[in-house]
Amino acid sequence: MSIKNLISSCEKAQIPFHGFDYLKPEEIGLLQKNTRELTFKPGEILCKQGSLASQIIIITKGLAKIYFES
């Protein structure tokens, strides 16, 4: 999925994401260059609580469970 398709789908979502609105053209270019689309299997961990995030995760299809440890 290209970043342009991602941006337009975010704008049309039930809960629109406007985070891309604040990026400069060169930042959009960096996103276009470095965007990857991944498919996860059911039960697979997307990220762990407490770890530093090195990416943006946008779920375009499906569901994700969130677990918080106290």
C-alpha positions as CSV (number, residue, x, y, z in Angstrom):
1,M,0.0,0.0,0.0
2,S,1.4,3.4,-1.0
3,I,1.5,6.2,1.5
4,K,-0.9,8.2,-0.7
5,N,-3.4,5.3,-0.5
6,L,-2.8,5.1,3.2
7,I,-3.4,8.8,3.7
8,S,-6.6,8.8,1.7
9,S,-7.9,5.7,3.5
10,C,-7.1,7.4,6.8
11,E,-9.1,10.4,5.8
12,K,-12.1,8.3,4.8
13,A,-12.0,6.1,7.9
14,Q,-14.9,6.0,10.5
15,I,-12.5,7.7,12.9
16,P,-10.3,9.8,10.6
17,F,-6.5,10.0,11.4
18,H,-5.1,13.5,10.6
19,G,-1.6,12.9,11.8
20,F,-0.2,13.1,8.2
21,D,-1.7,16.7,7.9
22,Y,1.2,18.1,10.0
23,L,4.1,16.6,8.0
24,K,6.3,18.5,5.6
25,P,6.6,17.2,2.0
26,E,10.1,15.8,2.7
27,E,8.7,13.9,5.7
28,I,5.9,12.4,3.5
29,G,8.7,11.4,1.1
30,L,10.5,9.6,3.9
31,L,7.4,7.8,4.7
32,Q,6.8,6.8,1.1
33,K,10.3,5.5,0.9
34,N,10.2,3.5,4.1
35,T,6.6,2.2,4.2
36,R,6.1,-1.5,4.5
37,E,2.8,-3.4,4.5
38,L,2.8,-6.5,6.7
39,T,0.3,-9.3,7.4
40,F,0.1,-10.8,10.9
41,K,-1.3,-14.1,11.9
42,P,-3.9,-14.4,14.6
43,G,-2.3,-14.3,18.1
44,E,0.9,-12.8,16.8
45,I,2.3,-9.9,19.0
46,L,2.5,-6.6,17.2
47,C,4.4,-4.8,20.0
48,K,5.2,-5.3,23.6
49,Q,4.2,-3.0,26.5
50,G,7.1,-1.0,27.8
51,S,9.3,-1.3,24.7
52,L,10.3,1.7,22.7
53,A,8.3,2.0,19.4
54,S,10.5,2.2,16.3
55,Q,7.6,2.3,13.9
56,I,4.0,3.5,13.3
57,I,1.5,0.7,13.2
58,I,-1.7,1.4,11.3
59,I,-4.3,-1.4,11.2
60,T,-6.1,-1.2,7.9
61,K,-8.1,-4.5,8.2
62,G,-8.9,-6.8,11.0
63,L,-8.8,-6.5,14.8
64,A,-6.2,-6.3,17.5
65,K,-6.4,-7.1,21.2
66,I,-4.7,-4.8,23.7
67,Y,-3.4,-6.2,27.0
68,F,-2.2,-4.0,29.8
69,E,-0.1,-5.4,32.7
70,S,-0.2,-3.6,36.0
